Amino acid sequence: MHPVVAIICSDTISSLGICSLLKENFNADVSVIPTEHQQMQLDSILLTDFDFIIVDEVVMIQNLSSLLPHRNKVILITSTETKLRLEFAYISRHSSTESIVATLGKIFKSVSKKSVRNNGLSSREIEVLKLVAAGKINKEIASELNISINTVLTHRKNLTAKLGIKSVSGLSFYALMNGYIKP
């Protein structure tokens, strides 16, 4: 696996150091985003095909509401004990190079396995999921996607089977927490 990674850190040295580690040890395709452009680009970064987004604590705190739904893609560089560690994968700023590389390797492997499991949804099922989360009824979904109501019902049945979620509120919460919709 050659991860595609965006790095947004409040200091250039951290960005360059992580970039170097990723390229040398994982042959990663890395984009370093300057913090002066972070506010404008964060939404577009989150919606692109980056496998991971590495941020430091400053960027995390400034953008928590945007990053939380994408937490399966976010890696936090931290120097302190923080409650954010419970929600996000993290690497410690004070660890040895070997430890950081080992931790990143574990994160890349575990997240890639989860992604395969979560991305068992087809593109059409994701479209239906987004419309369900937007409060559309089956007839409206069918009309908007130019498909029959029976096809909508089939997609919803598949969503329930794949995700194990039966309620509209549960599907909406899943869509929000996995970045398919914005709050």
C-alpha positions in Angstrom: 0.0 0.0 0.0 1.3 3.5 -0.9 -0.8 5.8 1.2 -1.9 9.2 -0.1 -1.5 11.7 2.8 -2.2 15.3 3.4 -0.2 17.0 6.2 -1.5 20.2 7.9 0.6 21.3 10.8 1.0 24.7 12.5 4.8 24.5 12.0 6.8 23.8 8.9 9.4 21.6 10.7 6.8 19.1 11.8 5.3 19.0 8.3 8.6 18.4 6.6 9.7 15.8 9.2 6.5 13.7 8.8 6.7 14.1 5.1 10.2 12.8 5.0 9.3 9.8 7.2 6.3 8.9 5.1 8.2 9.1 1.8 11.2 7.1 3.1 9.4 4.4 5.0 6.0 4.0 3.2 6.7 5.4 -0.3 3.7 7.7 0.4 2.3 10.3 -1.9 2.4 13.3 0.4 0.9 16.8 0.1 1.9 19.4 2.7 -0.8 22.1 3.1 0.4 25.4 4.4 -1.6 26.5 7.4 -2.4 29.9 5.9 -4.4 27.9 3.3 -5.9 25.4 5.6 -9.2 27.1 6.3 -10.0 27.5 2.6 -8.9 24.0 1.7 -9.9 21.8 4.5 -13.3 20.9 3.2 -12.0 20.2 -0.3 -9.1 18.1 1.3 -11.6 16.1 3.3 -13.6 15.3 0.2 -10.6 14.2 -2.0 -9.0 10.9 -2.2 -6.5 11.3 0.6 -6.2 8.1 2.5 -5.0 10.0 5.6 -4.8 13.5 6.9 -2.1 14.2 9.5 -2.7 17.3 11.7 -1.2 18.7 14.9 -3.1 19.8 18.0 -3.5 23.4 16.9 -5.1 22.5 13.5 -7.2 19.8 15.2 -8.7 22.2 17.8 -9.3 24.9 15.1 -11.1 22.4 12.9 -12.5 19.7 15.2 -16.1 19.9 13.9 -14.9 19.4 10.3 -12.4 16.6 11.2 -14.6 14.6 13.5 -16.8 13.0 10.8 -13.6 11.9 9.0 -11.9 10.6 12.1 -11.1 7.3 10.4 -8.7 9.3 8.1 -7.2 11.7 10.6 -3.9 11.1 12.5 -3.2 13.5 15.3 0.4 14.5 16.2 0.3 15.2 19.9 2.7 16.1 22.6 0.3 15.9 25.6 -2.2 13.6 27.1 -5.5 14.6 25.5 -9.1 13.4 25.3 -8.7 13.7 21.5 -6.7 10.5 21.6 -9.9 8.6 22.3 -11.4 9.7 19.0 -8.4 9.8 16.6 -5.4 7.7 15.7 -2.3 9.5 17.0 1.5 9.6 17.1 3.4 11.1 19.9 5.7 14.1 19.0 8.2 12.8 21.6 8.6 9.2 20.3 11.6 7.8 18.6 11.7 7.7 14.8 11.3 3.9 14.9 8.3 4.1 17.2 6.6 6.7 15.0 7.2 4.6 11.9 5.9 1.5 13.7 2.8 3.3 14.9 2.1 4.8 11.4 2.5 1.3 9.9 -0.1 -0.1 12.4 -2.5 2.8 11.7 -2.2 2.4 7.9 -2.9 -1.4 8.2 -5.8 -1.1 10.6 -7.5 1.7 8.8 -7.1 0.1 5.4 -8.8 -3.0 6.7 -11.7 -0.9 8.2 -12.0 1.0 4.9 -12.5 -2.2 2.9 -15.2 -3.2 5.3 -16.9 0.2 5.4 -16.6 0.8 1.7 -18.6 -2.3 0.8 -21.3 0.2 -0.2 -21.9 0.7 -3.9 -21.9 4.3 -5.3 -25.7 4.1 -5.8 -26.1 2.9 -2.2 -24.1 5.8 -1.0 -26.3 8.2 -3.1 -29.4 6.6 -1.5 -27.9 6.9 2.0 -27.2 10.6 1.5 -30.8 11.2 0.3 -32.2 9.2 3.3 -30.0 11.2 5.6 -31.4 14.4 3.9 -34.9 13.3 5.0 -36.1 12.2 1.6 -38.9 9.6 1.4 -38.6 6.6 -1.0 -40.8 8.3 -3.7 -38.6 11.4 -3.7 -35.4 9.3 -3.8 -36.7 7.4 -6.8 -37.7 10.5 -8.6 -34.3 12.2 -7.9 -32.2 9.2 -9.0 -34.6 8.3 -11.9 -35.1 4.7 -10.5 -38.1 2.8 -9.4 -39.4 2.8 -5.9 -38.7 -1.0 -5.8 -35.0 -0.3 -6.6 -34.9 2.3 -3.8 -36.3 -0.3 -1.4 -33.7 -2.8 -2.6 -30.9 -0.3 -2.0 -32.2 0.5 1.5 -32.5 -3.2 2.3 -28.8 -3.7 1.2 -27.8 -0.7 3.3 -29.5 -2.3 6.3 -27.9 -5.6 5.7 -24.4 -4.2 5.1 -24.4 -1.7 7.9 -26.7 -3.4 10.4 -28.6 -0.2 10.8 -32.4 -0.2 10.4 -33.6 3.3 11.4 -33.5 6.5 9.3 -31.8 8.3 12.3 -29.2 5.5 12.5 -28.5 5.8 8.8 -28.3 9.5 9.1 -25.9 9.3 12.0 -23.7 6.8 10.1 -23.7 9.1 7.0 -22.6 12.0 9.2 -19.9 10.2 11.1 -18.4 8.7 7.9 -18.3 12.0 6.0 -21.0 11.3 3.5 -23.0 14.4 4.6 -22.0 17.5 6.5 -23.6 18.7 9.8 
